[in-house]
Amino acid sequence: MRTDIHVSIFDVFIFLGVFQGLLLSRFFIKNSQDNRKANLYQGLLLVSLSLAIFEEWLNNTGYIIKVLSLTNFSEPLNFAFGPLFYLYIRNSLDSDERKKVWVHFIPLLFWLFYMVFHFIQPDEMKYNSYIESKHPDWGYLNVVAKISEDPLGIRRFVNQLTVIQLVVYMGAAIILLLKKFRSLNQPPFKTDNELLIILRNITIHLFIIITLLLATKLYFGMRSDLGGYLVATYVSFMIYSTSYQVLNRSDFFNKPGSFLSFPILKYQKSSLSDESKEMILAKIKREMEGNIYFTINLASLSGLSKQINESSHHVSQVINEKLNKNFFELLAVYRVEYAKKLIREDTETKLTVEELTELVGYNSKSSFNSAFKKYTLQD
């Protein structure tokens, strides 16, 4: 076996992007509780992309020869990108978790089990698979497979199937986005809604990724890995961009800190005085009760913080310490109380549940029903 290793500046760029992506995914997944499943899907998508570009890095540098058992280990993840992207968009627009989410991952599970035929092949077969895509001029090893690595003959269509699934899920996500834009009467490229801008932009980036794949596959052939390499570079760049945004929005520098210190318990060393907490609490109540911020169906902690000109960390701290709730619980309480008020005052029109749901800020009737039952029973 030839073991040529070549590392370019782009390979270093991608390699660092892999670990940056895995680190970032931890924070997305960590912050996926309390009706924030969109963060979970985004975190899992980041994990999947990071592992996929790591395999691309192994292949492009030649290090895969050192770990032939990992050959094509990320191939099943091709069928995770589309569903995770769609679920991220859907859950961002409507935090109500629907049942049977697992249905979207049936192709992923099938391909994972089907890949067992490849994983059990001898290293010589995996070496041949590697050089077929990267170095067809090297010469193949003489080896006879005891069992076919592709008994159904479908793995040669993995690129086509990946693109088809991405296009389908992307189309479904775009439909959801356009419906939301229409419901808010805002044009997609002139909206001032922060969440919709983010969702619109991530959709554009996915479109660019699909275009890169299609363009390279059509021009150089479906077996060419150039598209994967370009996508790996592009995804790495987006990971760095996201890392910059996370750090730029951090409140780390709003209080004393050092790169030589360990993390401390949440709020333990908060710079907020009791007087400041009361002031922020008053702002929160004024925004919620006076301006009924909770009726905005895309209400968020960052949005509320921006409205009252305070950091998200401080607003979250005050809600936790002074009201013994997290932001989403506080949102639900205000919405349920407002719904009760509307019901009491509605003596003529007889609002429907759907109308009530929209008026108090929920995107779905099931979310409203769940919150109404929960906080009404507590009373």
Residue pairs with C-beta under 8 A, 6 or more apart in sequence:
1 65
1 127
1 141
2 65
2 131
2 135
2 138
3 62
3 65
3 66
4 62
4 135
5 61
5 62
5 63
6 61
6 62
7 61
10 229
10 233
11 57
11 60
11 61
13 233
13 236
13 237
14 53
14 56
14 57
14 60
14 232
14 233
14 236
15 57
16 236
17 50
17 53
17 232
17 235
17 236
17 237
17 239
17 240
18 50
18 51
18 53
18 54
18 57
18 236
19 50
20 236
20 239
20 240
20 243
21 46
21 47
21 49
21 50
21 53
21 235
21 236
21 239
22 46
22 47
22 50
24 46
24 239
24 242
24 243
24 246
25 43
25 44
25 46
25 47
25 50
26 43
27 43
27 246
28 39
28 40
28 42
28 43
28 46
29 39
29 40
29 43
29 44
31 39
32 38
32 39
32 40
32 43
34 326
34 327
34 328
34 329
35 95
35 97
35 328
36 95
36 328
37 87
37 91
37 95
37 97
38 88
38 91
38 92
38 95
41 84
41 85
41 87
41 88
41 91
42 84
42 88
44 80
44 84
45 80
45 81
45 84
45 85
45 88
46 239
48 74
48 77
48 80
48 81
48 84
49 81
49 235
49 239
50 239
51 73
51 74
51 77
52 74
52 77
52 78
52 232
53 231
53 232
53 235
53 236
54 74
55 64
55 70
55 72
55 73
55 74
56 225
56 228
56 229
56 231
56 232
57 63
57 232
58 64
58 67
58 70
59 130
59 133
59 134
59 225
60 134
60 225
60 229
60 232
62 134
64 70
64 71
64 130
65 127
65 130
68 123
68 126
68 127
68 130
69 119
69 123
69 126
71 118
71 126
71 129
71 130
72 115
72 118
72 126
72 129
73 119
75 111
75 115
75 155
75 158
76 108
76 111
76 112
76 115
77 108
78 111
78 158
78 161
78 162
78 165
79 105
79 107
79 108
79 111
79 161
79 162
79 165
80 105
80 108
81 162
81 165
81 166
82 165
82 166
82 168
82 169
82 170
83 104
83 105
83 108
83 169
85 166
85 169
85 170
85 173
85 202
85 206
86 104
86 169
86 170
86 172
86 173
87 101
87 104
88 202
89 173
89 176
89 177
89 199
89 202
89 203
90 173
90 176
91 97
92 195
92 199
93 176
93 177
93 180
93 199
93 298
93 363
94 363
94 364
94 367
95 328
95 363
95 367
96 363
96 364
96 366
96 367
96 370
107 161
107 165
111 158
114 152
114 154
114 155
117 147
117 148
117 149
117 150
117 151
118 126
118 129
118 149
118 150
118 155
120 147
121 145
121 149
122 143
122 145
124 141
124 143
125 143
125 145
125 149
127 141
128 140
128 141
128 143
131 138
131 139
131 140
132 140
132 223
133 223
133 224
133 225
134 225
149 155
150 156
154 161
159 213
159 217
159 222
160 222
162 213
163 210
163 213
163 214
163 217
166 206
166 210
167 210
170 203
170 206
170 207
170 210
173 203
174 203
177 188
177 196
177 199
177 200
177 203
178 188
180 196
181 187
181 188
181 191
181 196
184 191
184 193
184 196
186 192
186 193
186 196
188 196
188 200
189 200
191 197
191 200
193 298
194 300
194 302
194 303
195 298
195 300
196 298
205 238
208 234
209 231
209 234
209 235
212 227
212 230
212 231
212 234
213 227
213 228
213 231
214 227
215 227
216 224
216 226
216 227
216 230
217 224
217 227
220 226
220 227
249 312
251 311
251 312
251 313
251 314
254 271
254 311
254 313
255 269
255 270
255 271
256 271
267 317
267 320
267 321
270 314
270 317
272 280
272 314
272 317
272 318
276 314
277 317
277 318
277 321
277 322
278 322
280 308
280 310
280 314
280 315
280 318
281 318
281 322
281 323
283 308
283 310
284 304
284 308
284 315
284 318
284 319
286 308
287 293
287 304
287 307
287 308
288 294
288 330
288 334
289 334
291 307
292 338
293 299
293 303
293 304
293 307
294 331
294 334
294 335
294 338
294 360
294 361
295 335
295 338
295 359
295 360
295 361
296 303
296 361
297 358
297 361
297 362
297 363
299 331
299 361
300 327
301 312
301 315
301 316
301 327
302 312
304 315
304 327
305 311
305 312
305 314
305 315
308 315
315 327
316 326
316 327
319 325
319 326
319 327
319 330
320 326
323 330
325 333
331 361
332 371
332 374
332 375
333 375
335 360
335 361
335 362
335 368
335 371
336 360
336 371
336 372
336 375
336 376
338 359
338 360
339 356
339 359
339 360
339 368
339 372
340 376
342 351
342 356
342 359
342 360
343 351
343 356
351 359
353 365
353 368
353 369
354 365
356 368
357 364
357 365
357 367
357 368
360 368
362 368
362 371
